Amino acid sequence: MSSVKGSKQYSLKVVKYRPWVRVTVIAILTLLVAAAIAGAFGGGLFLGQSLQQEATAERDRLRVELRERQTEVDDLRQEVANLKLGSTVDRQASEGVREEVIALKSEIAALQEDISFYRGLMAPSGNQRGLTIGSVNVISTGSPRQFEYKVVVQQLATRHVLLKGSLRFSIVGRQGERLVTLPLKDVSDNVDAEEIRLRFKYFQTIEGRLVLPGNFEPERIELVASSTGADAVVVEKKFGWLVQES
């Protein structure tokens, strides 16, 4: 074979044509990529499911713990309520007992006073004999210038007889600068005369309600009791104006 001078020479190699190789390589690469994608997806899915399960478990645990704490709070609230109720009941019970004791003491004092009163009537001590003025009480009614009054006149004797006489009840006070004496009949509808009739063997109680004038300031009560008969006596007593609560 003759060569042409001056031109580049190329060597040629004859290769057998195999079209299936290219197809195989492409198929293998495609499978590898698909496997990688599937693996990544599967791994992500597994990881996501795992994290979701952990989150769900943590949520459930927190819910249980919250319920337990809420139960503890409710129990504590109930305990506090029970303590408050117990304290209130104890306080009310103590107050009730205290009031009952005070009432019993007052009742005992009243009974002792009654016993002393009747003992004095039946067995007077010293030189006290005959007509005497026992007690005077002025009690608030809760209404302005209105009061209840109670006077006890008694006969001290070892041998009691019917005693007759009278009682003058006066309230002394001031109206402005003047000293004024008000007979009981002027301020009480329970009395219609200055001389209150006395007729008793052991004792007599004079009681009722009085209303003071608006410009009158009471200072004291003056009592004059007198008996009639052979052993007639006159007894005078003055008491400061002292109002007791009802």
Secondary structure, DSSP 8 states (H G I E B T S, - for coil): ----TTS-----------HHHHHHHHHHHHHHHHHHHHHHHHHHHHHHHHHHHHHHHHHHHHHHHHHHHHHHHHHHHHHHHHHHHHHHHHHHHHHHHHHHHHHHHHHHHHHHHHHHHHHHHHS--TT--EEEEEEEEEEE-SSTTEEEEEEEEEEE-SS---EEEEEEEEEEEEETTEEEEEEHHHH-TT--SSEEEEEESSEEEEEEEEE--TT-EEEEEEEEEEE-STT--EEEEEEE--EE--
